[in-house]
Amino acid sequence: MAPPSGQAGDQSPLPTFLMMGAIILVFWLFMIRPQAKKAKDQKKYIENMQKGDRVVTIAGIHGKINKVNDDGTIDLETSPGSYIKIEKSAISLEWTQNINKPAAAEKK
C-alpha cells in the first residue's frame, strides 16, 4: 500500500533541520559555553598566582604559596617549614575561592 499522494512522502526537511539547530544551540548555551568560561577563569587565576596566596589543590591539600617557579610549578607551604613542589595546574580555583571567602568577610 503506497501512501496517498501529497502526505508523508512529500514533507519538507526544514522542520527537522530547525529542531536539530535548536538542540545544538541549547547544548552550546547550557554546556559548552559555561565550561569554556570556567576554563578561561582557571587559566587566568593560575597565571596571576603570587607568593602568599592561600590555595587548595585538586587533591584537597591546603597551603600558602611560598614561591612561584618559572617551570610551571609552585612551592607550597603546607605547614610551617614543610614545603611541597606541585604543578600550577593542580590548584583548584573553585575550592580556593571557597576557603578565601570567609577570610574576605572577616576583613570587612
CYANA upper distance limits for C-alpha pairs under 8 A (distance plus 0.5 A):
  3 PRO  CA      7 GLN  CA      7.72
  3 PRO  CA      8 ALA  CA      7.62
  3 PRO  CA      9 GLY  CA      7.90
  5 SER  CA      9 GLY  CA      8.02
  5 SER  CA     10 ASP  CA      8.39
  6 GLY  CA     10 ASP  CA      6.28
  7 GLN  CA     11 GLN  CA      7.32
 13 PRO  CA     17 PHE  CA      6.91
 14 LEU  CA     18 LEU  CA      6.64
 15 PRO  CA     19 MET  CA      6.62
 16 THR  CA     20 MET  CA      6.74
 17 PHE  CA     21 GLY  CA      6.60
 18 LEU  CA     22 ALA  CA      6.64
 19 MET  CA     23 ILE  CA      6.72
 20 MET  CA     24 ILE  CA      6.75
 21 GLY  CA     25 LEU  CA      6.63
 22 ALA  CA     26 VAL  CA      6.69
 23 ILE  CA     27 PHE  CA      6.60
 24 ILE  CA     28 TRP  CA      6.64
 25 LEU  CA     29 LEU  CA      6.62
 26 VAL  CA     30 PHE  CA      6.54
 27 PHE  CA     31 MET  CA      6.14
 27 PHE  CA     32 ILE  CA      7.44
 28 TRP  CA     32 ILE  CA      5.35
 28 TRP  CA     33 ARG  CA      6.40
 29 LEU  CA     33 ARG  CA      6.12
 29 LEU  CA     34 PRO  CA      8.00
 30 PHE  CA     34 PRO  CA      7.17
 31 MET  CA     35 GLN  CA      6.91
 32 ILE  CA     36 ALA  CA      6.68
 33 ARG  CA     37 LYS  CA      6.74
 34 PRO  CA     38 LYS  CA      6.64
 35 GLN  CA     39 ALA  CA      6.65
 36 ALA  CA     40 LYS  CA      6.67
 37 LYS  CA     41 ASP  CA      6.74
 38 LYS  CA     42 GLN  CA      6.69
 39 ALA  CA     43 LYS  CA      6.71
 40 LYS  CA     44 LYS  CA      6.71
 41 ASP  CA     45 TYR  CA      6.61
 42 GLN  CA     46 ILE  CA      6.71
 42 GLN  CA     92 SER  CA      8.41
 42 GLN  CA     93 LEU  CA      6.44
 43 LYS  CA     47 GLU  CA      6.76
 44 LYS  CA     48 ASN  CA      6.86
 45 TYR  CA     49 MET  CA      6.84
 45 TYR  CA     93 LEU  CA      7.62
 46 ILE  CA     88 LYS  CA      6.84
 46 ILE  CA     89 SER  CA      7.52
 46 ILE  CA     91 ILE  CA      8.05
 49 MET  CA     53 ASP  CA      7.46
 49 MET  CA     68 VAL  CA      8.15
 50 GLN  CA     65 ILE  CA      7.45
 50 GLN  CA     67 LYS  CA      8.02
 50 GLN  CA     68 VAL  CA      7.00
 51 LYS  CA     64 LYS  CA      8.22
 51 LYS  CA     65 ILE  CA      5.53
 51 LYS  CA     66 ASN  CA      5.78
 51 LYS  CA     67 LYS  CA      6.07
 51 LYS  CA     68 VAL  CA      7.19
 52 GLY  CA     64 LYS  CA      6.23
 52 GLY  CA     65 ILE  CA      5.67
 52 GLY  CA     66 ASN  CA      6.74
 53 ASP  CA     64 LYS  CA      6.07
 53 ASP  CA     65 ILE  CA      5.98
 54 ARG  CA     62 HIS  CA      8.00
 54 ARG  CA     63 GLY  CA      6.29
 54 ARG  CA     64 LYS  CA      4.90
 54 ARG  CA     65 ILE  CA      7.01
 54 ARG  CA     96 THR  CA      7.77
 54 ARG  CA    100 ASN  CA      7.93
 55 VAL  CA     62 HIS  CA      6.44
 55 VAL  CA     63 GLY  CA      6.16
 55 VAL  CA     64 LYS  CA      6.57
 55 VAL  CA     65 ILE  CA      7.83
 55 VAL  CA     91 ILE  CA      7.34
 55 VAL  CA     92 SER  CA      8.11
 55 VAL  CA     95 TRP  CA      8.41
 55 VAL  CA     96 THR  CA      5.46
 55 VAL  CA     99 ILE  CA      8.45
 56 VAL  CA     60 GLY  CA      6.31
 56 VAL  CA     61 ILE  CA      5.96
 56 VAL  CA     62 HIS  CA      5.02
 56 VAL  CA     63 GLY  CA      7.00
 56 VAL  CA     91 ILE  CA      6.48
 56 VAL  CA     92 SER  CA      6.43
 56 VAL  CA     93 LEU  CA      8.42
 56 VAL  CA     95 TRP  CA      6.56
 56 VAL  CA     96 THR  CA      5.60
 57 THR  CA     61 ILE  CA      5.71
 57 THR  CA     62 HIS  CA      7.17
 57 THR  CA     90 ALA  CA      5.90
 57 THR  CA     91 ILE  CA      4.72
 57 THR  CA     92 SER  CA      5.71
 57 THR  CA     95 TRP  CA      8.38
 57 THR  CA     96 THR  CA      8.42
 58 ILE  CA     90 ALA  CA      6.11
 58 ILE  CA     91 ILE  CA      6.31
 58 ILE  CA     92 SER  CA      5.61
 59 ALA  CA     90 ALA  CA      8.33
 61 ILE  CA     78 THR  CA      8.01
 62 HIS  CA     78 THR  CA      6.76
 63 GLY  CA     76 LEU  CA      6.39
 63 GLY  CA     77 GLU  CA      5.83
 63 GLY  CA     78 THR  CA      4.86
 63 GLY  CA     79 SER  CA      7.66
 64 LYS  CA     76 LEU  CA      6.13
 64 LYS  CA     77 GLU  CA      5.68
 64 LYS  CA     78 THR  CA      7.14
 65 ILE  CA     74 ILE  CA      7.33
 65 ILE  CA     75 ASP  CA      6.58
 65 ILE  CA     76 LEU  CA      5.17
 65 ILE  CA     77 GLU  CA      6.65
 66 ASN  CA     74 ILE  CA      7.97
 66 ASN  CA     75 ASP  CA      5.92
 66 ASN  CA     76 LEU  CA      6.08
 66 ASN  CA     77 GLU  CA      6.53
 67 LYS  CA     74 ILE  CA      6.18
 67 LYS  CA     75 ASP  CA      5.56
 67 LYS  CA     76 LEU  CA      7.78
 68 VAL  CA     72 GLY  CA      8.40
 68 VAL  CA     73 THR  CA      7.00
 68 VAL  CA     74 ILE  CA      5.03
 68 VAL  CA     75 ASP  CA      7.00
 69 ASN  CA     73 THR  CA      5.84
 69 ASN  CA     74 ILE  CA      5.96
 69 ASN  CA     75 ASP  CA      8.04
 72 GLY  CA     87 GLU  CA      6.54
 72 GLY  CA     88 LYS  CA      6.32
 73 THR  CA     85 LYS  CA      7.06
 73 THR  CA     86 ILE  CA      5.91
 73 THR  CA     87 GLU  CA      4.75
 73 THR  CA     88 LYS  CA      5.64
 74 ILE  CA     85 LYS  CA      6.16
 74 ILE  CA     86 ILE  CA      6.08
 74 ILE  CA     87 GLU  CA      6.78
 74 ILE  CA     88 LYS  CA      6.65
 75 ASP  CA     83 TYR  CA      6.72
 75 ASP  CA     84 ILE  CA      6.11
 75 ASP  CA     85 LYS  CA      5.05
 75 ASP  CA     86 ILE  CA      7.08
 76 LEU  CA     83 TYR  CA      5.88
 76 LEU  CA     84 ILE  CA      5.75
 76 LEU  CA     85 LYS  CA      6.67
 76 LEU  CA     86 ILE  CA      7.72
 77 GLU  CA     81 GLY  CA      7.51
 77 GLU  CA     82 SER  CA      6.12
 77 GLU  CA     83 TYR  CA      4.93
 77 GLU  CA     84 ILE  CA      7.08
 78 THR  CA     82 SER  CA      6.33
 78 THR  CA     83 TYR  CA      6.57
 78 THR  CA     84 ILE  CA      7.86
 79 SER  CA     83 TYR  CA      8.00
 86 ILE  CA     90 ALA  CA      7.44
 87 GLU  CA     91 ILE  CA      8.26
 91 ILE  CA     96 THR  CA      8.29
 92 SER  CA     96 THR  CA      6.49
 93 LEU  CA     97 GLN  CA      6.55
 94 GLU  CA     98 ASN  CA      6.91
 95 TRP  CA     99 ILE  CA      6.96
 96 THR  CA    100 ASN  CA      6.74
 97 GLN  CA    101 LYS  CA      6.64
 98 ASN  CA    102 PRO  CA      8.24
 99 ILE  CA    103 ALA  CA      7.94
100 ASN  CA    104 ALA  CA      6.75
101 LYS  CA    105 ALA  CA      6.76
102 PRO  CA    106 GLU  CA      6.74
103 ALA  CA    107 LYS  CA      7.04
104 ALA  CA    108 LYS  CA      7.48
